[in-house]
């Protein structure tokens, strides 16, 4: 019986390993698309972005102007790295905190968009705790330099 269980477990983990890498890639792409799309909207309508940051968003700790530039930059650059799985743990943690700041600074999200932000937060945490998977630049770098670290 133990032999049979070991046999089943061996094949189960062999095939789920590949599926988990696909899942991690999917979560990276999904989150990267959400943040990048938001950054593009801010970039294309810069006057509207400045208005929102000045009058609607309640960003703590920094001025609304700095928040507008900084937020747009983060939403345009970091998702590209997340998409390719480069510097994933650091950027996933950073975007997780950034996501929380978005929810805190714009209370209107609690009614309509809070579900999306929770979903993105969970996906970022999955990539933070489990890594970007084998379909990533981080994995390639690790394979190349694992003996030198």
C-alpha positions as CSV (number, residue, x, y, z in Angstrom):
1,X,0.0,0.0,0.0
2,X,2.8,2.4,0.9
3,X,4.5,1.6,-2.5
4,X,1.2,2.5,-4.3
5,X,0.9,5.8,-2.4
6,X,4.5,6.7,-3.2
7,X,3.9,5.8,-6.8
8,X,0.8,8.1,-7.1
9,X,2.5,10.9,-5.2
10,X,5.5,10.7,-7.5
11,X,3.4,11.3,-10.6
12,X,1.1,13.7,-9.0
13,X,4.0,16.0,-8.0
14,X,5.8,15.5,-11.3
15,X,2.8,16.9,-13.2
16,X,1.6,19.5,-10.8
17,X,5.1,21.0,-10.7
18,X,4.6,22.1,-14.4
19,X,1.0,23.3,-13.7
20,X,2.2,25.4,-10.8
21,X,4.7,27.1,-13.0
22,X,2.0,27.9,-15.5
23,X,-0.2,29.2,-12.6
24,X,2.6,31.4,-11.4
25,X,3.1,32.8,-14.9
26,X,-0.6,33.4,-15.2
27,X,-0.8,35.4,-11.9
28,X,2.2,37.5,-12.9
29,X,0.7,38.3,-16.3
30,X,-2.7,39.1,-14.8
31,X,-1.3,41.5,-12.1
32,X,1.1,43.1,-14.6
33,X,-1.7,43.7,-17.0
34,X,-3.9,45.3,-14.3
35,X,-1.2,47.7,-13.1
36,X,0.3,48.5,-16.5
37,X,-3.2,49.3,-17.9
38,X,-3.8,51.6,-15.0
39,X,-0.5,53.3,-15.6
40,X,-1.3,53.8,-19.3
41,X,-4.6,55.4,-18.4
42,X,-2.9,57.8,-16.1
43,X,-0.2,58.6,-18.7
44,X,-2.7,59.2,-21.5
45,X,-4.8,61.5,-19.5
46,X,-2.2,63.4,-17.4
47,X,-4.4,66.4,-16.6
48,X,-7.1,64.0,-15.3
49,X,-4.4,62.1,-13.3
50,X,-3.2,65.3,-11.7
51,X,-6.7,66.3,-10.8
52,X,-7.5,63.0,-9.2
53,X,-4.3,63.1,-7.2
54,X,-4.9,66.6,-6.0
55,X,-8.6,66.4,-5.2
56,X,-9.7,62.8,-5.0
57,X,-6.9,60.6,-3.7
58,X,-5.8,61.1,-0.1
59,X,-2.2,59.8,-0.4
60,X,-0.5,59.9,3.0
61,X,3.1,61.0,3.6
62,X,3.9,62.6,0.3
63,X,2.5,65.5,-1.8
64,X,-0.1,64.8,-4.4
65,X,2.3,65.9,-7.2
66,X,5.1,63.5,-6.2
67,X,2.4,60.8,-5.7
68,X,1.1,61.3,-9.3
69,X,4.5,61.0,-10.9
70,X,5.7,58.2,-8.6
71,X,2.5,56.2,-8.9
72,X,2.4,56.5,-12.7
73,X,6.1,55.5,-13.0
74,X,5.6,52.5,-10.7
75,X,2.5,51.3,-12.7
76,X,4.3,51.6,-16.0
77,X,7.7,50.1,-15.1
78,X,7.3,47.5,-12.3
79,X,4.7,45.4,-14.2
80,X,7.1,44.9,-17.1
81,X,9.6,43.4,-14.6
82,X,6.8,41.3,-12.9
83,X,5.7,40.1,-16.4
84,X,9.1,38.7,-17.2
85,X,9.7,37.5,-13.6
86,X,12.7,39.7,-12.9
87,X,13.3,40.9,-9.4
88,X,10.0,39.3,-8.5
89,X,10.1,39.0,-4.7
90,X,11.1,42.6,-4.2
91,X,8.7,44.0,-6.7
92,X,5.8,41.8,-5.6
93,X,6.2,43.0,-2.1
94,X,6.5,46.7,-3.3
95,X,3.4,46.4,-5.5
96,X,1.5,44.7,-2.6
97,X,2.2,47.7,-0.4
98,X,1.4,50.0,-3.3
99,X,-1.9,48.2,-3.8
100,X,-2.8,48.7,-0.1
101,X,-1.9,52.4,-0.4
102,X,-4.3,52.7,-3.4
103,X,-7.2,51.3,-1.4
104,X,-6.4,53.4,1.6
105,X,-6.0,56.6,-0.4
106,X,-9.2,56.2,-2.4
107,X,-12.1,55.2,-0.2
108,X,-14.5,55.0,-3.2
109,X,-12.8,51.7,-4.1
110,X,-14.4,50.0,-1.2
111,X,-17.8,50.0,-3.0
112,X,-16.8,48.9,-6.5
113,X,-13.2,47.9,-7.0
114,X,-12.2,46.4,-3.7
115,X,-12.6,42.9,-5.0
116,X,-10.1,43.5,-7.7
117,X,-7.5,44.9,-5.3
118,X,-7.9,41.9,-3.0
119,X,-7.4,39.6,-6.0
120,X,-4.3,41.4,-7.1
121,X,-3.0,41.4,-3.5
122,X,-3.4,37.7,-3.2
123,X,-1.7,37.1,-6.6
124,X,1.2,39.3,-5.6
125,X,1.5,37.4,-2.3
126,X,1.5,34.0,-4.1
127,X,4.4,35.2,-6.3
128,X,6.2,36.6,-3.2
129,X,6.0,33.4,-1.2
130,X,6.3,30.8,-3.9
131,X,8.6,32.7,-6.3
132,X,8.0,33.5,-9.9
133,X,8.3,29.8,-11.0
134,X,10.5,28.3,-13.7
135,X,9.2,30.4,-16.5
136,X,11.0,33.6,-15.3
137,X,14.2,35.5,-15.6
138,X,14.8,35.1,-11.9
139,X,14.8,31.3,-12.4
140,X,17.3,31.5,-15.3
141,X,19.6,33.8,-13.3
142,X,19.4,31.4,-10.3
143,X,20.3,28.4,-12.6
144,X,23.2,30.2,-14.1
145,X,24.7,31.7,-10.9
146,X,23.6,29.2,-8.2
147,X,27.1,28.0,-7.6
148,X,28.5,31.5,-7.4
149,X,26.1,32.8,-4.7
